[in-house]
Amino acid sequence: MNLKQHLTNPIFKFISQVSDSENLETYVVGGFVRDILLERKQDKTDIDFVCVGSGIELAKSVAKQLKGSTDVKYFKNFGTAMIHYNGEDYEFVGARKESYRTDSRKPIVEDGSLQDDQNRRDFTINAMAISLNTATFGELIDPFNGKKDLESKTIQTPLNPDVTYTDDPLRMMRAIRFASQLNFKITEESLQSICKNAERLSIISQERITEELNKILLSKKPSVGLKLLFNSNLLHQFFPEMIELYGVEKRGSFAHKDNFYHTLEVIDNIRENTNSLWLVWAALLHDIAKPQTKKFEQGHGWTFHGHEFLGGKMVPRIFKKLKLPLNEKMKYVKKLVTLHLRPIVLSQDIVTDSAIRRLLFDAGDDVDDLMTLCEADITSKNPKKVAKYIDNFKLVRLKLKEIEEKDQIRNWQPPISGTEIMEIFNIKAGKKVGILKNSLKNAILDGIVKNEKEEALLFMKEKSKELNLNSND
């Protein structure tokens, strides 16, 4: 492969010229090189450069050559610099060697050679470099046969994996993330080392762990990474709620499905239909409360009554522990977990307009995502059952569309406001206003009253007489 043809970005020319004039060895390294060799879509907005010398001084010289808006940041404590130019980020660092303390992943850094720098990389596939000096421009430096590992779809460390993973335990998460993203195999030696060093993950911040987990969840087939996390005992270190889903309990002829592996199937299903991280999180947590709600009913079998409601209540605590956002994204996941059985029930029974209206009211703009989650939840191995569920969900979707077009219930607002109620019935803010508003909401959702002001007003006048609410006593 002619690597020069992949170095057409003007930044490479500028760096080459500056490196030659300042007599520096300079290389492009890391994921950019890996993705060239994989012929994979490259992240051209984030490119890493290493020079044998000062990365900060190289960045300063390169910044002077660039025209237009250039934002340069220097991190002297780390010996790195970042240039933001034309919507792209370029990171510069001097080649270095590292040593670690047992209680921290922050290394003690010394200046080093290119080989030292490649030794400290996490995996052979990320330890390759391409020369940018004029005399050797485009030449691949690959001391650990990373190119061969790309061809064999193998993930292994440049050094002894115990050293690599003990030094920086986050690399264990990264190994599994790359295996999941690239559909690669981790070598047996490396995988055994991850199992042995799993508890070292305790020195890593939850934010960094969750960042890697989120990337695994957005893999084309997240179950690959999640199974590796489980089998290596890494998942046990930070997500015990998910571990509790694992296993099957039998009593006589009754057994429930393994909710851990069912969840993995649901996540894989949903990734075929969405790129939304938070919808994937809803799939991950949709059955999270089943262990707490599991009961055996004699003659009937295993039940998980109310797991959707308890699961919804568990979402904020799990998000807080995993350092996920506690904003609208969390509320969205909580809503979908809480509601995920509603469309399933509708698909099994005769669907009434009232039930559809209430689903539209409760789900709002997220009703389409809720339906996507429910369809992903179909993991039966019986083709006839699957076909039946899919057909039933199509009917539910059609009914949702018809009712919404007719009644406009999604994100419903009452046709008469609380202020108007107080003025019309001459009552003060308080319980009486709430009773009238709630009565109107239920009447509209049940189809007793049309979702329009005139009919709503007539209903409320009758309701106020019935409840004797048209006075301030």
FIMAR-190297 format. One record per residue (C-alpha): chain; x negated, y negated, z negated. Coordinates in nm, 2 decimals. Layout:
// residues N
{A, {X, Y, Z}}
...
***
This chain:
// residues 473
{A, {0.00, 0.00, 0.00}}
{A, {-0.13, -0.35, 0.10}}
{A, {-0.09, -0.54, -0.23}}
{A, {-0.19, -0.87, -0.07}}
{A, {0.15, -0.89, 0.10}}
{A, {0.31, -0.91, -0.24}}
{A, {0.09, -1.20, -0.35}}
{A, {0.25, -1.47, -0.13}}
{A, {0.38, -1.69, -0.41}}
{A, {0.17, -2.01, -0.40}}
{A, {0.08, -1.97, -0.77}}
{A, {-0.16, -1.69, -0.67}}
{A, {-0.35, -1.91, -0.43}}
{A, {-0.38, -2.19, -0.69}}
{A, {-0.51, -1.94, -0.95}}
{A, {-0.75, -1.78, -0.71}}
{A, {-0.90, -2.12, -0.62}}
{A, {-0.93, -2.24, -0.98}}
{A, {-1.08, -1.90, -1.09}}
{A, {-1.35, -1.91, -0.82}}
{A, {-1.44, -2.27, -0.89}}
{A, {-1.47, -2.21, -1.27}}
{A, {-1.63, -1.87, -1.22}}
{A, {-1.36, -1.68, -1.41}}
{A, {-1.24, -1.32, -1.35}}
{A, {-0.86, -1.35, -1.32}}
{A, {-0.59, -1.08, -1.27}}
{A, {-0.21, -1.05, -1.25}}
{A, {-0.10, -0.78, -1.49}}
{A, {0.19, -0.59, -1.65}}
{A, {0.54, -0.55, -1.52}}
{A, {0.48, -0.75, -1.20}}
{A, {0.22, -0.50, -1.09}}
{A, {0.42, -0.20, -1.20}}
{A, {0.73, -0.32, -1.01}}
{A, {0.53, -0.39, -0.69}}
{A, {0.41, -0.03, -0.69}}
{A, {0.76, 0.10, -0.77}}
{A, {0.89, -0.11, -0.48}}
{A, {1.14, -0.23, -0.74}}
{A, {1.31, -0.57, -0.75}}
{A, {1.05, -0.79, -0.93}}
{A, {1.12, -1.04, -1.20}}
{A, {0.94, -1.32, -1.02}}
{A, {1.04, -1.57, -1.28}}
{A, {0.81, -1.42, -1.54}}
{A, {0.45, -1.33, -1.44}}
{A, {0.15, -1.26, -1.67}}
{A, {-0.21, -1.35, -1.59}}
{A, {-0.52, -1.24, -1.77}}
{A, {-0.87, -1.40, -1.73}}
{A, {-1.20, -1.30, -1.89}}
{A, {-1.24, -1.63, -2.07}}
{A, {-1.00, -1.89, -2.20}}
{A, {-0.64, -1.84, -2.08}}
{A, {-0.56, -2.19, -2.21}}
{A, {-0.83, -2.36, -2.02}}
{A, {-0.73, -2.17, -1.70}}
{A, {-0.37, -2.28, -1.75}}
{A, {-0.48, -2.64, -1.79}}
{A, {-0.68, -2.63, -1.47}}
{A, {-0.39, -2.46, -1.27}}
{A, {-0.14, -2.71, -1.40}}
{A, {-0.34, -2.99, -1.26}}
{A, {-0.32, -2.83, -0.91}}
{A, {0.06, -2.79, -0.92}}
{A, {0.28, -3.07, -0.78}}
{A, {0.62, -3.16, -0.90}}
{A, {0.77, -3.10, -1.24}}
{A, {0.54, -2.89, -1.46}}
{A, {0.60, -2.80, -1.82}}
{A, {0.30, -2.66, -2.00}}
{A, {0.29, -2.52, -2.35}}
{A, {-0.02, -2.41, -2.54}}
{A, {-0.02, -2.16, -2.82}}
{A, {-0.37, -2.20, -2.97}}
{A, {-0.32, -1.96, -3.25}}
{A, {-0.25, -1.68, -3.00}}
{A, {-0.48, -1.80, -2.73}}
{A, {-0.20, -1.82, -2.47}}
{A, {-0.04, -2.08, -2.25}}
{A, {0.29, -2.10, -2.06}}
{A, {0.35, -2.29, -1.74}}
{A, {0.71, -2.35, -1.63}}
{A, {0.71, -2.45, -1.27}}
{A, {0.99, -2.44, -1.00}}
{A, {1.21, -2.23, -1.23}}
{A, {0.94, -1.97, -1.29}}
{A, {0.74, -1.89, -1.61}}
{A, {0.37, -1.81, -1.59}}
{A, {0.19, -1.68, -1.90}}
{A, {-0.19, -1.71, -1.93}}
{A, {-0.40, -1.53, -2.18}}
{A, {-0.77, -1.45, -2.22}}
{A, {-0.87, -1.09, -2.21}}
{A, {-0.88, -0.96, -2.57}}
{A, {-0.92, -0.66, -2.79}}
{A, {-0.70, -0.61, -3.09}}
{A, {-0.71, -0.44, -3.43}}
{A, {-0.41, -0.39, -3.67}}
{A, {-0.33, -0.37, -4.04}}
{A, {-0.09, -0.09, -4.15}}
{A, {0.17, -0.33, -4.28}}
{A, {0.20, -0.56, -3.97}}
{A, {0.23, -0.54, -3.59}}
{A, {0.05, -0.88, -3.56}}
{A, {-0.30, -0.80, -3.44}}
{A, {-0.64, -0.94, -3.54}}
{A, {-0.76, -1.07, -3.20}}
{A, {-1.11, -1.10, -3.05}}
{A, {-1.23, -1.20, -2.71}}
{A, {-1.28, -0.90, -2.49}}
{A, {-1.33, -0.76, -2.14}}
{A, {-1.06, -0.66, -1.89}}
{A, {-1.11, -0.30, -2.00}}
{A, {-1.05, -0.41, -2.37}}
{A, {-0.73, -0.58, -2.26}}
{A, {-0.61, -0.28, -2.06}}
{A, {-0.68, -0.06, -2.36}}
{A, {-0.45, -0.26, -2.58}}
{A, {-0.15, -0.22, -2.33}}
{A, {0.14, -0.01, -2.44}}
{A, {0.16, 0.23, -2.14}}
{A, {-0.05, 0.34, -1.85}}
{A, {0.22, 0.21, -1.61}}
{A, {0.18, -0.14, -1.77}}
{A, {-0.20, -0.14, -1.79}}
{A, {-0.27, -0.20, -1.42}}
{A, {-0.41, -0.52, -1.29}}
{A, {-0.46, -0.69, -0.95}}
{A, {-0.76, -0.91, -0.89}}
{A, {-0.69, -1.27, -0.78}}
{A, {-1.06, -1.37, -0.72}}
{A, {-1.12, -1.43, -0.35}}
{A, {-1.39, -1.16, -0.30}}
{A, {-1.16, -0.89, -0.45}}
{A, {-0.81, -1.05, -0.39}}
{A, {-0.54, -0.78, -0.40}}
{A, {-0.76, -0.51, -0.54}}
{A, {-0.59, -0.27, -0.79}}
{A, {-0.77, -0.20, -1.12}}
{A, {-0.62, 0.11, -1.27}}
{A, {-0.84, 0.28, -1.53}}
{A, {-0.57, 0.51, -1.67}}
{A, {-0.41, 0.63, -1.35}}
{A, {-0.10, 0.43, -1.40}}
{A, {-0.02, 0.46, -1.03}}
{A, {-0.02, 0.84, -1.06}}
{A, {0.21, 0.82, -1.36}}
{A, {0.45, 0.60, -1.16}}
{A, {0.45, 0.86, -0.89}}
{A, {0.52, 1.14, -1.13}}
{A, {0.77, 0.93, -1.33}}
{A, {0.58, 0.97, -1.65}}
{A, {0.54, 0.74, -1.96}}
{A, {0.23, 0.78, -2.17}}
{A, {0.00, 0.56, -2.36}}
{A, {-0.35, 0.46, -2.25}}
{A, {-0.50, 0.56, -2.58}}
{A, {-0.41, 0.83, -2.83}}
{A, {-0.03, 0.77, -2.89}}
{A, {-0.07, 0.78, -3.26}}
{A, {-0.30, 0.48, -3.24}}
{A, {-0.08, 0.30, -2.99}}
{A, {0.24, 0.35, -3.19}}
{A, {0.09, 0.31, -3.53}}
{A, {-0.06, -0.02, -3.43}}
{A, {0.26, -0.16, -3.29}}
{A, {0.57, 0.06, -3.37}}
{A, {0.79, -0.15, -3.14}}
{A, {0.62, 0.03, -2.85}}
{A, {0.82, 0.34, -2.95}}
{A, {1.14, 0.15, -2.87}}
{A, {0.98, 0.02, -2.55}}
{A, {0.88, 0.38, -2.44}}
{A, {1.24, 0.49, -2.47}}
{A, {1.36, 0.17, -2.30}}
{A, {1.14, 0.23, -2.00}}
{A, {1.24, 0.59, -1.99}}
{A, {1.60, 0.48, -1.98}}
{A, {1.56, 0.20, -1.73}}
{A, {1.33, 0.38, -1.49}}
{A, {1.46, 0.73, -1.54}}
{A, {1.11, 0.84, -1.64}}
{A, {1.00, 1.12, -1.87}}
{A, {0.79, 1.05, -2.19}}
{A, {0.51, 1.30, -2.22}}
{A, {0.55, 1.57, -2.49}}
{A, {0.24, 1.44, -2.68}}
{A, {0.38, 1.09, -2.68}}
{A, {0.73, 1.20, -2.78}}
{A, {0.60, 1.40, -3.07}}
{A, {0.40, 1.10, -3.18}}
{A, {0.72, 0.89, -3.18}}
{A, {0.90, 1.15, -3.39}}
{A, {0.60, 1.16, -3.63}}
{A, {0.58, 0.78, -3.66}}
{A, {0.95, 0.69, -3.65}}
{A, {0.95, 0.55, -4.01}}
{A, {0.69, 0.30, -3.90}}
{A, {0.97, 0.11, -3.73}}
{A, {1.04, -0.04, -4.08}}
{A, {0.77, -0.30, -4.03}}
{A, {0.95, -0.43, -3.71}}
{A, {1.20, -0.71, -3.73}}
{A, {1.56, -0.61, -3.66}}
{A, {1.58, -0.88, -3.39}}
{A, {1.31, -0.71, -3.19}}
{A, {1.46, -0.37, -3.24}}
{A, {1.80, -0.49, -3.13}}
{A, {1.65, -0.66, -2.82}}
{A, {1.52, -0.33, -2.70}}
{A, {1.84, -0.15, -2.79}}
{A, {2.04, -0.40, -2.58}}
{A, {1.81, -0.33, -2.28}}
{A, {1.87, 0.04, -2.33}}
{A, {2.25, -0.02, -2.33}}
{A, {2.22, -0.21, -2.00}}
{A, {2.03, 0.08, -1.84}}
{A, {2.22, 0.24, -1.55}}
{A, {2.27, 0.55, -1.77}}
{A, {2.23, 0.44, -2.13}}
{A, {2.28, 0.79, -2.27}}
{A, {1.93, 0.88, -2.15}}
{A, {1.78, 0.63, -2.40}}
{A, {2.03, 0.68, -2.67}}
{A, {1.96, 1.06, -2.68}}
{A, {1.59, 0.99, -2.70}}
{A, {1.65, 0.75, -2.98}}
{A, {1.85, 1.01, -3.16}}
{A, {1.62, 1.31, -3.10}}
{A, {1.31, 1.11, -3.20}}
{A, {1.47, 0.99, -3.53}}
{A, {1.43, 0.62, -3.43}}
{A, {1.81, 0.57, -3.43}}
{A, {1.82, 0.70, -3.78}}
{A, {1.60, 0.41, -3.90}}
{A, {1.84, 0.13, -3.81}}
{A, {2.18, 0.26, -3.70}}
{A, {2.31, 0.52, -3.96}}
{A, {2.67, 0.45, -3.87}}
{A, {2.61, 0.60, -3.52}}
{A, {2.42, 0.90, -3.66}}
{A, {2.73, 0.98, -3.87}}
{A, {2.93, 1.04, -3.55}}
{A, {2.71, 1.34, -3.47}}
{A, {2.83, 1.70, -3.53}}
{A, {3.13, 1.93, -3.51}}
{A, {3.32, 2.06, -3.80}}
{A, {3.53, 2.38, -3.77}}
{A, {3.81, 2.52, -3.98}}
{A, {3.95, 2.85, -3.85}}
{A, {4.04, 2.79, -3.49}}
{A, {4.03, 2.41, -3.52}}
{A, {3.73, 2.20, -3.42}}
{A, {3.70, 1.84, -3.33}}
{A, {3.47, 1.71, -3.05}}
{A, {3.13, 1.58, -3.12}}
{A, {3.20, 1.20, -3.14}}
{A, {2.84, 1.11, -3.09}}
{A, {2.81, 1.27, -2.75}}
{A, {3.16, 1.16, -2.66}}
{A, {3.05, 0.80, -2.73}}
{A, {2.75, 0.85, -2.50}}
{A, {2.98, 0.97, -2.22}}
{A, {3.21, 0.67, -2.27}}
{A, {2.91, 0.43, -2.25}}
{A, {2.78, 0.59, -1.93}}
{A, {3.13, 0.57, -1.78}}
{A, {3.17, 0.20, -1.87}}
{A, {2.83, 0.11, -1.73}}
{A, {2.96, 0.23, -1.39}}
{A, {3.22, -0.05, -1.40}}
{A, {3.06, -0.34, -1.59}}
{A, {2.73, -0.53, -1.65}}
{A, {2.88, -0.69, -1.97}}
{A, {2.66, -0.61, -2.27}}
{A, {2.95, -0.69, -2.51}}
{A, {3.19, -0.45, -2.33}}
{A, {2.92, -0.18, -2.36}}
{A, {2.90, -0.26, -2.73}}
{A, {3.28, -0.22, -2.76}}
{A, {3.23, 0.13, -2.60}}
{A, {2.95, 0.21, -2.84}}
{A, {3.16, 0.12, -3.14}}
{A, {3.51, 0.22, -3.03}}
{A, {3.51, 0.54, -3.25}}
{A, {3.26, 0.42, -3.51}}
{A, {3.51, 0.47, -3.80}}
{A, {3.60, 0.83, -3.71}}
{A, {3.37, 0.98, -3.98}}
{A, {3.54, 0.78, -4.25}}
{A, {3.90, 0.85, -4.13}}
{A, {3.85, 1.22, -4.05}}
{A, {4.11, 1.45, -4.22}}
{A, {4.22, 1.81, -4.17}}
{A, {4.59, 1.87, -4.16}}
{A, {4.69, 2.23, -4.21}}
{A, {4.84, 2.39, -3.90}}
{A, {4.77, 2.08, -3.69}}
{A, {4.39, 2.03, -3.70}}
{A, {4.16, 1.73, -3.73}}
{A, {4.30, 1.37, -3.73}}
{A, {4.13, 1.03, -3.73}}
{A, {4.44, 0.81, -3.81}}
{A, {4.36, 0.44, -3.83}}
{A, {4.00, 0.47, -3.70}}
{A, {4.06, 0.19, -3.46}}
{A, {4.16, -0.05, -3.74}}
{A, {3.88, 0.05, -3.97}}
{A, {3.64, 0.04, -3.68}}
{A, {3.74, -0.32, -3.60}}
{A, {3.68, -0.41, -3.97}}
{A, {3.33, -0.25, -3.95}}
{A, {3.22, -0.45, -3.64}}
{A, {3.12, -0.78, -3.83}}
{A, {2.92, -0.59, -4.08}}
{A, {2.74, -0.39, -3.81}}
{A, {2.67, -0.70, -3.61}}
{A, {2.53, -0.88, -3.91}}
{A, {2.30, -0.59, -4.00}}
{A, {2.17, -0.55, -3.64}}
{A, {2.12, -0.93, -3.61}}
{A, {2.37, -0.95, -3.32}}
{A, {2.57, -1.28, -3.28}}
{A, {2.85, -1.34, -3.52}}
{A, {3.04, -1.56, -3.28}}
{A, {3.30, -1.51, -3.01}}
{A, {3.11, -1.22, -2.88}}
{A, {3.15, -1.03, -3.21}}
{A, {3.52, -1.12, -3.22}}
{A, {3.56, -0.99, -2.87}}
{A, {3.40, -0.65, -2.96}}
{A, {3.61, -0.64, -3.28}}
{A, {3.93, -0.70, -3.08}}
{A, {3.86, -0.43, -2.82}}
{A, {3.77, -0.18, -3.09}}
{A, {4.09, -0.25, -3.28}}
{A, {4.31, -0.24, -2.97}}
{A, {4.15, 0.05, -2.78}}
{A, {4.42, 0.31, -2.86}}
{A, {4.71, 0.08, -2.76}}
{A, {4.69, 0.14, -2.38}}
{A, {4.63, 0.51, -2.43}}
{A, {4.96, 0.53, -2.63}}
{A, {5.14, 0.34, -2.36}}
{A, {5.00, 0.57, -2.09}}
{A, {5.14, 0.88, -2.27}}
{A, {5.49, 0.75, -2.35}}
{A, {5.77, 0.58, -2.16}}
{A, {5.63, 0.22, -2.13}}
{A, {5.88, -0.05, -2.25}}
{A, {5.85, -0.41, -2.14}}
{A, {5.83, -0.51, -2.51}}
{A, {5.53, -0.29, -2.57}}
{A, {5.36, -0.43, -2.27}}
{A, {5.43, -0.79, -2.38}}
{A, {5.29, -0.72, -2.72}}
{A, {4.97, -0.58, -2.57}}
{A, {4.93, -0.88, -2.34}}
{A, {4.99, -1.11, -2.64}}
{A, {4.73, -0.93, -2.86}}
{A, {4.47, -0.88, -2.59}}
{A, {4.50, -1.21, -2.41}}
{A, {4.24, -1.27, -2.14}}
{A, {4.05, -0.95, -2.25}}
{A, {4.33, -0.72, -2.14}}
{A, {4.15, -0.61, -1.82}}
{A, {3.83, -0.53, -2.02}}
{A, {4.05, -0.34, -2.27}}
{A, {4.19, -0.13, -1.98}}
{A, {3.83, -0.07, -1.85}}
{A, {3.73, 0.06, -2.19}}
{A, {4.03, 0.29, -2.21}}
{A, {3.96, 0.44, -1.87}}
{A, {3.60, 0.49, -1.97}}
{A, {3.73, 0.68, -2.28}}
{A, {3.86, 0.96, -2.06}}
{A, {3.59, 1.23, -2.10}}
{A, {3.81, 1.55, -2.07}}
{A, {3.65, 1.83, -1.87}}
{A, {3.99, 1.93, -1.74}}
{A, {4.03, 1.77, -1.39}}
{A, {4.41, 1.79, -1.42}}
{A, {4.41, 1.60, -1.75}}
{A, {4.17, 1.34, -1.61}}
{A, {4.39, 1.28, -1.30}}
{A, {4.70, 1.25, -1.51}}
{A, {4.54, 0.99, -1.74}}
{A, {4.41, 0.79, -1.45}}
{A, {4.75, 0.79, -1.28}}
{A, {4.91, 0.68, -1.61}}
{A, {4.66, 0.40, -1.66}}
{A, {4.74, 0.28, -1.30}}
{A, {5.10, 0.25, -1.40}}
{A, {5.01, 0.06, -1.72}}
{A, {4.79, -0.18, -1.52}}
{A, {5.08, -0.23, -1.27}}
{A, {5.32, -0.29, -1.55}}
{A, {5.08, -0.54, -1.72}}
{A, {5.06, -0.74, -1.39}}
{A, {5.44, -0.74, -1.34}}
{A, {5.52, -0.85, -1.70}}
{A, {5.25, -1.12, -1.69}}
{A, {5.38, -1.26, -1.36}}
{A, {5.73, -1.27, -1.50}}
{A, {5.68, -1.37, -1.86}}
{A, {5.34, -1.54, -1.87}}
{A, {5.26, -1.38, -2.21}}
{A, {4.88, -1.37, -2.18}}
{A, {4.74, -1.64, -2.41}}
{A, {5.09, -1.72, -2.50}}
{A, {5.18, -2.05, -2.67}}
{A, {5.53, -2.10, -2.81}}
{A, {5.75, -2.32, -2.59}}
{A, {5.84, -2.51, -2.91}}
{A, {5.56, -2.63, -3.13}}
{A, {5.55, -2.64, -3.51}}
{A, {5.57, -3.02, -3.50}}
{A, {5.88, -3.00, -3.29}}
{A, {6.04, -2.75, -3.52}}
{A, {5.99, -2.99, -3.82}}
{A, {6.14, -3.28, -3.62}}
{A, {6.44, -3.08, -3.49}}
{A, {6.53, -2.91, -3.81}}
{A, {6.41, -3.19, -4.04}}
{A, {6.19, -2.96, -4.25}}
{A, {5.84, -3.01, -4.39}}
{A, {5.54, -2.81, -4.30}}
{A, {5.53, -2.47, -4.48}}
{A, {5.68, -2.13, -4.50}}
{A, {6.01, -2.22, -4.32}}
{A, {5.82, -2.34, -4.01}}
{A, {5.62, -2.02, -4.00}}
{A, {5.93, -1.80, -4.03}}
{A, {6.10, -1.97, -3.74}}
{A, {5.78, -1.96, -3.52}}
{A, {5.73, -1.59, -3.59}}
{A, {6.10, -1.51, -3.52}}
{A, {6.07, -1.68, -3.19}}
{A, {5.75, -1.50, -3.10}}
{A, {5.90, -1.16, -3.17}}
{A, {6.22, -1.25, -2.98}}
{A, {6.02, -1.34, -2.67}}
{A, {5.79, -1.04, -2.70}}
{A, {6.09, -0.81, -2.74}}
{A, {6.26, -0.97, -2.43}}
{A, {6.56, -1.11, -2.63}}
{A, {6.47, -1.46, -2.53}}
{A, {6.30, -1.59, -2.21}}
{A, {5.97, -1.77, -2.25}}
{A, {6.12, -2.11, -2.18}}
{A, {6.20, -2.41, -2.40}}
{A, {6.58, -2.44, -2.35}}
{A, {6.66, -2.08, -2.43}}
{A, {6.40, -2.08, -2.72}}
{A, {6.57, -2.39, -2.87}}
{A, {6.91, -2.22, -2.87}}
{A, {6.77, -1.91, -3.03}}
{A, {6.60, -2.11, -3.31}}
{A, {6.91, -2.31, -3.39}}
{A, {7.10, -1.98, -3.44}}
{A, {6.81, -1.84, -3.64}}
{A, {6.80, -2.14, -3.86}}
{A, {7.17, -2.11, -3.95}}
{A, {7.13, -1.73, -4.01}}
{A, {6.83, -1.79, -4.24}}
{A, {6.97, -2.12, -4.39}}
{A, {6.64, -2.30, -4.31}}
{A, {6.78, -2.63, -4.18}}
{A, {6.74, -2.81, -4.50}}
{A, {6.45, -2.92, -4.73}}
{A, {6.59, -2.77, -5.05}}
***
